[in-house]
Amino acid sequence: MEVCFRISLQTASRSGGSFEFLKRVHEFEPNYESLEISHESKHIKQVFQTFSRVNGKPPRLSNKPSAPHAFTYADEFETLGDNQASVHRSLVGALLYFSHERPDIQFCARNLSSSLKNPTVQAWHNLGRLIG
């Protein structure tokens, strides 16, 4: 049985530079005086664009990622169709990945993850508010 691996290597010079690893950009100052690690903005933009495409319009901008009443998941809410539910799961997964370094969205992302088994229309609206 033959197993193949792909290995890539990026280095930063002593004069400063950056490299990408695990969906993050690592930027070094000259002589390695400091290191800044940040998310690649393309992944966050992709979440926004995917939601906008499936929703038919971009999410509304919001000052807060959630409303106090937003996370009352009850059985009476209508469930999403298969395609929209799949996109919902994918977007919540991406937001969970980003939330480790974004305390302002951690609570909302965790609550949205509780609806992954059976996403509802209300959960979709809450996702839109968080993305907005």
ChimeraX commands (.cxc) that place a marker at each C-alpha (Angstrom):
marker #1 position 0.00,0.00,0.00 radius 0.5
marker #1 position 1.51,3.28,-1.11 radius 0.5
marker #1 position 0.84,6.41,0.92 radius 0.5
marker #1 position 1.63,9.87,-0.43 radius 0.5
marker #1 position 2.23,13.02,1.56 radius 0.5
marker #1 position 2.68,16.57,0.41 radius 0.5
marker #1 position 5.07,18.73,2.38 radius 0.5
marker #1 position 5.55,22.46,1.99 radius 0.5
marker #1 position 8.09,24.70,3.64 radius 0.5
marker #1 position 8.09,28.46,4.06 radius 0.5
marker #1 position 10.73,30.45,5.88 radius 0.5
marker #1 position 10.96,34.02,7.03 radius 0.5
marker #1 position 14.20,35.90,6.57 radius 0.5
marker #1 position 16.00,37.90,9.26 radius 0.5
marker #1 position 14.88,41.08,7.52 radius 0.5
marker #1 position 11.25,40.26,8.38 radius 0.5
marker #1 position 8.52,38.58,6.44 radius 0.5
marker #1 position 5.50,36.36,6.75 radius 0.5
marker #1 position 4.19,32.89,6.06 radius 0.5
marker #1 position 0.82,31.15,6.18 radius 0.5
marker #1 position 0.08,28.16,8.40 radius 0.5
marker #1 position -3.24,26.71,9.61 radius 0.5
marker #1 position -5.34,29.48,8.00 radius 0.5
marker #1 position -3.31,32.12,9.83 radius 0.5
marker #1 position -0.69,34.61,8.72 radius 0.5
marker #1 position 2.48,34.75,10.84 radius 0.5
marker #1 position 4.34,38.06,10.42 radius 0.5
marker #1 position 7.86,38.56,11.78 radius 0.5
marker #1 position 9.54,41.88,12.43 radius 0.5
marker #1 position 13.20,42.24,11.40 radius 0.5
marker #1 position 15.60,40.17,13.53 radius 0.5
marker #1 position 12.58,38.29,14.95 radius 0.5
marker #1 position 11.86,41.08,17.44 radius 0.5
marker #1 position 8.15,40.31,17.42 radius 0.5
marker #1 position 5.62,37.96,15.88 radius 0.5
marker #1 position 2.04,38.77,14.98 radius 0.5
marker #1 position -0.41,35.98,14.18 radius 0.5
marker #1 position -3.70,36.86,12.53 radius 0.5
marker #1 position -6.44,35.19,10.51 radius 0.5
marker #1 position -6.28,35.33,6.79 radius 0.5
marker #1 position -9.03,37.72,5.80 radius 0.5
marker #1 position -9.88,35.62,2.74 radius 0.5
marker #1 position -11.52,32.96,4.93 radius 0.5
marker #1 position -13.68,35.49,6.75 radius 0.5
marker #1 position -14.64,37.06,3.41 radius 0.5
marker #1 position -15.51,33.62,2.10 radius 0.5
marker #1 position -17.92,33.05,5.02 radius 0.5
marker #1 position -19.58,36.40,4.29 radius 0.5
marker #1 position -19.84,35.73,0.55 radius 0.5
marker #1 position -21.18,32.20,0.99 radius 0.5
marker #1 position -23.88,33.37,3.41 radius 0.5
marker #1 position -24.81,36.23,1.06 radius 0.5
marker #1 position -25.05,33.91,-1.95 radius 0.5
marker #1 position -27.24,31.32,-0.22 radius 0.5
marker #1 position -29.36,33.91,1.60 radius 0.5
marker #1 position -29.92,35.96,-1.55 radius 0.5
marker #1 position -28.69,39.12,0.14 radius 0.5
marker #1 position -25.84,40.08,2.48 radius 0.5
marker #1 position -26.39,39.95,6.24 radius 0.5
marker #1 position -27.40,43.17,7.94 radius 0.5
marker #1 position -24.63,44.94,9.78 radius 0.5
marker #1 position -24.98,44.70,13.53 radius 0.5
marker #1 position -23.19,46.26,16.50 radius 0.5
marker #1 position -23.68,43.11,18.57 radius 0.5
marker #1 position -23.21,39.51,17.41 radius 0.5
marker #1 position -26.47,38.38,19.04 radius 0.5
marker #1 position -29.64,39.60,20.67 radius 0.5
marker #1 position -30.54,38.48,24.22 radius 0.5
marker #1 position -33.58,36.55,22.96 radius 0.5
marker #1 position -31.79,35.05,19.95 radius 0.5
marker #1 position -30.92,31.65,21.35 radius 0.5
marker #1 position -34.26,30.19,22.30 radius 0.5
marker #1 position -34.30,27.11,20.11 radius 0.5
marker #1 position -37.66,25.46,20.27 radius 0.5
marker #1 position -39.21,22.66,18.25 radius 0.5
marker #1 position -41.81,24.97,16.73 radius 0.5
marker #1 position -39.26,26.70,14.46 radius 0.5
marker #1 position -39.23,25.59,10.85 radius 0.5
marker #1 position -36.18,23.54,9.85 radius 0.5
marker #1 position -33.93,24.48,6.94 radius 0.5
marker #1 position -33.85,22.63,3.64 radius 0.5
marker #1 position -31.02,20.18,3.01 radius 0.5
marker #1 position -28.87,22.57,0.94 radius 0.5
marker #1 position -29.23,25.52,3.31 radius 0.5
marker #1 position -28.69,23.25,6.34 radius 0.5
marker #1 position -25.44,21.98,4.82 radius 0.5
marker #1 position -24.22,25.54,4.24 radius 0.5
marker #1 position -25.27,26.46,7.79 radius 0.5
marker #1 position -23.16,23.63,9.22 radius 0.5
marker #1 position -20.17,24.60,7.11 radius 0.5
marker #1 position -20.34,28.28,8.09 radius 0.5
marker #1 position -20.79,27.53,11.80 radius 0.5
marker #1 position -17.78,25.20,11.61 radius 0.5
marker #1 position -15.68,27.98,10.11 radius 0.5
marker #1 position -16.85,30.43,12.77 radius 0.5
marker #1 position -15.99,27.93,15.51 radius 0.5
marker #1 position -12.48,27.74,14.07 radius 0.5
marker #1 position -12.14,31.53,14.14 radius 0.5
marker #1 position -13.78,31.97,17.54 radius 0.5
marker #1 position -10.76,30.72,19.50 radius 0.5
marker #1 position -9.16,34.11,19.01 radius 0.5
marker #1 position -12.34,36.18,18.92 radius 0.5
marker #1 position -13.93,36.29,22.40 radius 0.5
marker #1 position -16.65,38.59,21.07 radius 0.5
marker #1 position -18.14,35.78,18.94 radius 0.5
marker #1 position -17.41,32.73,21.10 radius 0.5
marker #1 position -20.75,32.62,22.90 radius 0.5
marker #1 position -22.75,32.98,19.69 radius 0.5
marker #1 position -20.68,30.42,17.79 radius 0.5
marker #1 position -21.08,27.91,20.61 radius 0.5
marker #1 position -24.84,28.43,20.73 radius 0.5
marker #1 position -25.12,28.11,16.97 radius 0.5
marker #1 position -23.23,24.83,17.17 radius 0.5
marker #1 position -26.03,23.42,19.32 radius 0.5
marker #1 position -28.32,23.61,16.29 radius 0.5
marker #1 position -26.01,21.73,13.90 radius 0.5
marker #1 position -27.99,18.48,14.05 radius 0.5
marker #1 position -31.25,20.11,12.99 radius 0.5
marker #1 position -30.72,23.74,11.85 radius 0.5
marker #1 position -33.77,25.97,12.01 radius 0.5
marker #1 position -34.76,29.18,10.28 radius 0.5
marker #1 position -34.17,30.99,13.57 radius 0.5
marker #1 position -30.63,29.58,13.73 radius 0.5
marker #1 position -30.06,30.82,10.15 radius 0.5
marker #1 position -31.16,34.33,11.19 radius 0.5
marker #1 position -28.86,34.19,14.22 radius 0.5
marker #1 position -26.00,33.11,11.96 radius 0.5
marker #1 position -26.68,36.08,9.69 radius 0.5
marker #1 position -26.61,38.45,12.64 radius 0.5
marker #1 position -23.28,37.02,13.82 radius 0.5
marker #1 position -21.74,37.28,10.34 radius 0.5
marker #1 position -23.09,40.82,9.94 radius 0.5
marker link #1:1,2 radius 0.2
marker link #1:2,3 radius 0.2
marker link #1:3,4 radius 0.2
marker link #1:4,5 radius 0.2
marker link #1:5,6 radius 0.2
marker link #1:6,7 radius 0.2
marker link #1:7,8 radius 0.2
marker link #1:8,9 radius 0.2
marker link #1:9,10 radius 0.2
marker link #1:10,11 radius 0.2
marker link #1:11,12 radius 0.2
marker link #1:12,13 radius 0.2
marker link #1:13,14 radius 0.2
marker link #1:14,15 radius 0.2
marker link #1:15,16 radius 0.2
marker link #1:16,17 radius 0.2
marker link #1:17,18 radius 0.2
marker link #1:18,19 radius 0.2
marker link #1:19,20 radius 0.2
marker link #1:20,21 radius 0.2
marker link #1:21,22 radius 0.2
marker link #1:22,23 radius 0.2
marker link #1:23,24 radius 0.2
marker link #1:24,25 radius 0.2
marker link #1:25,26 radius 0.2
marker link #1:26,27 radius 0.2
marker link #1:27,28 radius 0.2
marker link #1:28,29 radius 0.2
marker link #1:29,30 radius 0.2
marker link #1:30,31 radius 0.2
marker link #1:31,32 radius 0.2
marker link #1:32,33 radius 0.2
marker link #1:33,34 radius 0.2
marker link #1:34,35 radius 0.2
marker link #1:35,36 radius 0.2
marker link #1:36,37 radius 0.2
marker link #1:37,38 radius 0.2
marker link #1:38,39 radius 0.2
marker link #1:39,40 radius 0.2
marker link #1:40,41 radius 0.2
marker link #1:41,42 radius 0.2
marker link #1:42,43 radius 0.2
marker link #1:43,44 radius 0.2
marker link #1:44,45 radius 0.2
marker link #1:45,46 radius 0.2
marker link #1:46,47 radius 0.2
marker link #1:47,48 radius 0.2
marker link #1:48,49 radius 0.2
marker link #1:49,50 radius 0.2
marker link #1:50,51 radius 0.2
marker link #1:51,52 radius 0.2
marker link #1:52,53 radius 0.2
marker link #1:53,54 radius 0.2
marker link #1:54,55 radius 0.2
marker link #1:55,56 radius 0.2
marker link #1:56,57 radius 0.2
marker link #1:57,58 radius 0.2
marker link #1:58,59 radius 0.2
marker link #1:59,60 radius 0.2
marker link #1:60,61 radius 0.2
marker link #1:61,62 radius 0.2
marker link #1:62,63 radius 0.2
marker link #1:63,64 radius 0.2
marker link #1:64,65 radius 0.2
marker link #1:65,66 radius 0.2
marker link #1:66,67 radius 0.2
marker link #1:67,68 radius 0.2
marker link #1:68,69 radius 0.2
marker link #1:69,70 radius 0.2
marker link #1:70,71 radius 0.2
marker link #1:71,72 radius 0.2
marker link #1:72,73 radius 0.2
marker link #1:73,74 radius 0.2
marker link #1:74,75 radius 0.2
marker link #1:75,76 radius 0.2
marker link #1:76,77 radius 0.2
marker link #1:77,78 radius 0.2
marker link #1:78,79 radius 0.2
marker link #1:79,80 radius 0.2
marker link #1:80,81 radius 0.2
marker link #1:81,82 radius 0.2
marker link #1:82,83 radius 0.2
marker link #1:83,84 radius 0.2
marker link #1:84,85 radius 0.2
marker link #1:85,86 radius 0.2
marker link #1:86,87 radius 0.2
marker link #1:87,88 radius 0.2
marker link #1:88,89 radius 0.2
marker link #1:89,90 radius 0.2
marker link #1:90,91 radius 0.2
marker link #1:91,92 radius 0.2
marker link #1:92,93 radius 0.2
marker link #1:93,94 radius 0.2
marker link #1:94,95 radius 0.2
marker link #1:95,96 radius 0.2
marker link #1:96,97 radius 0.2
marker link #1:97,98 radius 0.2
marker link #1:98,99 radius 0.2
marker link #1:99,100 radius 0.2
marker link #1:100,101 radius 0.2
marker link #1:101,102 radius 0.2
marker link #1:102,103 radius 0.2
marker link #1:103,104 radius 0.2
marker link #1:104,105 radius 0.2
marker link #1:105,106 radius 0.2
marker link #1:106,107 radius 0.2
marker link #1:107,108 radius 0.2
marker link #1:108,109 radius 0.2
marker link #1:109,110 radius 0.2
marker link #1:110,111 radius 0.2
marker link #1:111,112 radius 0.2
marker link #1:112,113 radius 0.2
marker link #1:113,114 radius 0.2
marker link #1:114,115 radius 0.2
marker link #1:115,116 radius 0.2
marker link #1:116,117 radius 0.2
marker link #1:117,118 radius 0.2
marker link #1:118,119 radius 0.2
marker link #1:119,120 radius 0.2
marker link #1:120,121 radius 0.2
marker link #1:121,122 radius 0.2
marker link #1:122,123 radius 0.2
marker link #1:123,124 radius 0.2
marker link #1:124,125 radius 0.2
marker link #1:125,126 radius 0.2
marker link #1:126,127 radius 0.2
marker link #1:127,128 radius 0.2
marker link #1:128,129 radius 0.2
marker link #1:129,130 radius 0.2
marker link #1:130,131 radius 0.2
marker link #1:131,132 radius 0.2
view
